[in-house]
Amino acid sequence: MLRKRLITVLTFNDGVLFRTKLFEPDYRYTLSFVDAWSVDEVVILDVTRPGQGDRQNFYKVVEHFARKCFVPLAVGGGIRDVDEVRRLLGYGADKVVLNTGALEQPRLITETAKLYGAQCVVLSIDAKKIDENRYEVYSTFGSQPTGKSPTEWAAQGEALGAGEVLITAIERDGWLQGYDLDLCREVSEAVNVPVLALGGAGSWKHFAEAFKQCGVSGVCTQNIYHFTEQSIHSAKAFLAKNGVDVRL
C-alpha cells in the first residue's frame, strides 16, 4: 500500500505568494521556506484574475520551484489547452492541475493524459454544499455553478484519463476548521484513482480525520503553514503516532 502524502499548496497572485480565504486573496506573504525534505509534494496554483497580472510572473515562479524543489511539483491555474500544459512541463512541472479548463473542454483531460500519461493529470474540483444532501461543482475561482455533482464529475474525469482528483470544499477555504469529511468521503468512494483533500485544515488532527474517515491518499494545506512555526515533520510524527502510514 502506498504511504499517505502531505502536500503543500501555494497560491500565487501575479507571482506573489498569497493565502486565500473563501477563494479570495487574503494576506500578502513573501516566500520564506518550503520544507522540501519533509513534504511529499508541492502544488502551486496561479489565482490571478484575468486581466489583473502578467502570466510571465507565474512562469518565473514555476521555474524557481522546479530548480529548488526535490519532490514532485504540480502546477495549475489558467490551463486551457495542451500548449499551456506543454509550456508548464517545459518550465519544470511534473504534473498539471486542471480545473475550469477541463470543465469547459473535458477532452483536455484526455489529450493531456494521452500525451504525458494519466499520472501527469490532476483533476481539481471545487465544490460547495447546496443543501443537506447535495454538493455542486463550481468553476472560475469558485464563482460559477456548473450543475455538476462532484462525485459524477470525478468519475467522469477518471474515465477521461485523470490520474488523481483534488477535491476542495469552497466554504472551508481559509477557515482552519477541518476538511469537509462528507465531501471527501463521497469523492474518494466514487473513483479508483488517488484523491487529495484541500480546504479547511487547521491542525494535525484534521489530517488524521481525512485519512482515517475518508480514505484519501493525500491531505493538502496552505494557510496553516503561513502563520504557525510547526513543521511538516511534526505533522508526520503526529500521524505516525496515530496509525497513519507516512514517509518520515
C-alpha positions in Angstrom: 0.0 0.0 0.0 1.3 3.5 -0.9 2.1 5.7 2.0 -0.1 8.7 2.7 1.0 12.0 1.4 1.3 15.5 2.9 1.1 18.1 0.3 1.8 21.9 0.5 -0.4 24.1 -1.7 0.8 27.6 -2.5 -1.3 30.1 -4.3 0.2 33.0 -6.3 -1.4 36.2 -7.4 0.6 37.8 -10.2 3.7 36.0 -9.0 3.3 36.9 -5.3 2.5 34.3 -2.7 -0.9 34.8 -1.0 -3.0 32.9 1.4 -6.7 32.8 0.5 -10.0 32.8 2.3 -13.2 31.7 0.6 -11.2 31.7 -2.7 -10.2 35.4 -2.4 -6.6 36.6 -1.7 -6.4 37.5 2.0 -3.0 38.4 3.3 0.2 39.0 1.3 3.3 36.9 2.0 6.7 36.6 0.8 8.0 33.1 0.3 10.3 32.3 3.2 10.5 28.5 3.1 9.2 25.2 1.8 10.2 22.2 3.8 11.1 20.1 0.8 12.8 17.4 2.9 9.6 16.5 4.7 6.8 17.5 2.4 5.8 14.8 -0.1 4.6 17.1 -2.9 4.2 20.8 -3.7 1.3 22.2 -5.6 1.5 25.8 -6.9 -1.6 27.5 -8.3 -2.0 30.7 -10.2 -5.0 32.5 -8.8 -4.5 35.8 -10.7 -7.8 37.0 -12.1 -8.0 37.6 -15.9 -6.6 41.0 -16.9 -5.0 41.6 -13.4 -1.5 40.4 -13.9 1.3 39.1 -16.2 1.3 35.3 -16.8 5.1 35.6 -17.2 5.4 36.2 -13.4 3.8 32.8 -12.7 6.1 31.1 -15.2 9.1 32.5 -13.3 7.6 31.0 -10.1 7.3 27.6 -11.7 10.9 27.8 -13.0 12.1 28.8 -9.5 10.4 26.0 -7.8 11.4 23.4 -10.4 15.1 24.3 -9.7 14.7 24.3 -5.9 12.2 21.5 -5.3 13.3 17.9 -4.9 9.8 16.4 -4.6 7.0 16.2 -7.3 5.7 19.6 -8.4 2.1 20.0 -9.6 1.2 23.3 -11.3 -2.3 24.7 -12.1 -4.3 27.7 -12.8 -5.3 29.1 -16.2 -4.7 26.0 -18.2 -7.0 25.9 -21.2 -5.1 23.8 -23.8 -2.3 21.3 -24.3 0.1 24.1 -25.5 -0.1 25.5 -22.0 0.4 22.1 -20.5 3.5 21.6 -22.6 4.8 25.0 -21.6 4.4 24.4 -17.9 6.0 21.0 -18.1 8.8 22.6 -20.0 9.3 25.0 -17.1 9.8 22.0 -14.8 6.3 20.9 -13.6 5.9 17.2 -13.1 2.1 17.3 -13.1 -0.6 19.8 -14.2 -3.8 20.6 -12.3 -6.8 21.1 -14.5 -10.0 22.8 -13.2 -12.1 25.3 -15.2 -10.3 24.4 -18.4 -11.4 20.7 -18.0 -15.0 21.7 -17.3 -15.1 23.9 -20.4 -13.3 21.2 -22.6 -13.3 17.8 -21.0 -11.2 16.5 -23.9 -8.3 18.5 -22.4 -8.0 15.7 -19.7 -7.8 13.0 -22.4 -5.5 14.9 -24.6 -3.1 15.6 -21.8 -3.2 12.0 -20.5 -2.5 10.6 -24.0 0.5 12.9 -24.4 2.0 12.7 -21.0 0.3 9.9 -19.1 -2.5 9.8 -16.6 -0.1 10.3 -13.7 0.5 13.8 -15.1 -3.1 14.9 -14.8 -4.7 16.1 -11.6 -8.4 17.0 -11.9 -9.2 19.8 -9.4 -12.8 20.0 -8.3 -14.1 23.0 -6.3 -17.4 22.1 -4.6 -19.9 23.9 -2.5 -22.7 22.4 -0.3 -26.0 23.3 -1.8 -28.3 21.7 0.7 -28.1 19.0 3.4 -27.5 16.2 1.0 -26.1 17.7 -2.2 -22.9 19.4 -3.4 -22.3 21.2 -6.6 -19.1 21.8 -8.7 -18.2 25.5 -9.2 -15.8 26.9 -11.8 -14.0 30.1 -12.4 -12.4 30.6 -9.0 -15.3 29.0 -7.3 -17.8 31.6 -8.6 -19.8 29.9 -11.3 -22.2 27.0 -10.5 -22.0 24.2 -13.1 -24.9 22.0 -12.2 -22.4 19.0 -11.9 -22.2 16.7 -8.9 -18.6 16.4 -7.6 -18.8 12.6 -7.5 -20.1 12.3 -11.0 -17.6 14.8 -12.3 -14.8 13.0 -10.5 -15.8 9.6 -12.0 -16.1 11.2 -15.5 -12.7 12.8 -15.1 -11.2 9.4 -14.2 -12.8 7.8 -17.2 -11.4 10.6 -19.4 -7.9 9.9 -18.1 -7.2 11.9 -14.9 -4.7 10.1 -12.6 -5.7 12.0 -9.4 -8.5 14.1 -8.1 -8.1 17.1 -5.9 -11.3 18.0 -4.0 -11.7 21.4 -2.4 -14.6 22.5 -0.2 -15.0 26.1 -1.2 -16.8 27.1 2.1 -13.9 25.7 4.1 -11.1 27.6 2.4 -9.0 29.5 4.9 -11.2 28.8 7.9 -8.9 26.2 9.6 -11.9 24.3 11.0 -11.2 21.0 9.3 -12.0 19.3 5.9 -15.5 18.6 4.7 -15.3 15.0 5.6 -18.6 14.0 3.9 -17.5 15.6 0.6 -14.0 14.0 0.7 -15.5 10.6 1.6 -18.1 10.7 -1.3 -15.5 11.6 -3.9 -13.0 9.1 -2.6 -15.6 6.3 -2.8 -16.6 7.4 -6.3 -13.2 6.8 -8.0 -10.4 4.4 -8.0 -7.6 6.9 -8.5 -5.9 8.7 -5.6 -8.0 11.6 -4.0 -6.4 14.6 -2.4 -8.3 16.7 0.2 -8.0 20.5 0.4 -9.8 23.3 2.2 -10.0 23.8 6.0 -7.1 22.1 7.6 -6.1 23.9 10.8 -4.5 21.1 12.9 -2.7 17.8 12.6 -5.9 16.2 13.9 -7.7 17.3 10.7 -5.1 15.4 8.7 -5.7 12.2 10.6 -9.5 12.6 10.3 -9.3 12.9 6.5 -7.0 9.8 6.2 -8.9 7.6 8.6 -12.5 8.6 7.8 -12.4 9.4 4.1 -9.8 7.1 2.6 -8.0 9.9 0.8 -4.4 9.4 -0.4 -3.1 12.8 0.4 -4.0 15.9 2.5 -3.3 19.3 1.3 -2.9 22.5 3.2 -1.7 26.0 2.5 -2.7 28.6 5.1 -1.8 26.7 8.2 1.9 26.9 7.3 1.7 30.7 6.8 1.1 31.5 10.5 2.5 28.7 12.5 6.1 27.6 13.1 5.2 23.9 13.2 6.9 21.9 10.5 5.6 19.2 8.2 7.9 16.8 10.0 6.0 17.3 13.3 2.7 16.7 11.4 4.0 13.4 10.1 5.2 12.4 13.6 1.7 13.0 14.9 0.2 11.0 12.1 2.6 8.1 12.5 1.8 8.0 16.3 -1.9 7.8 15.4 -1.5 4.9 13.0 -1.2 6.7 9.6 1.5 5.3 7.3 3.5 8.3 6.2 7.1 8.8 5.0 9.1 10.1 7.9 
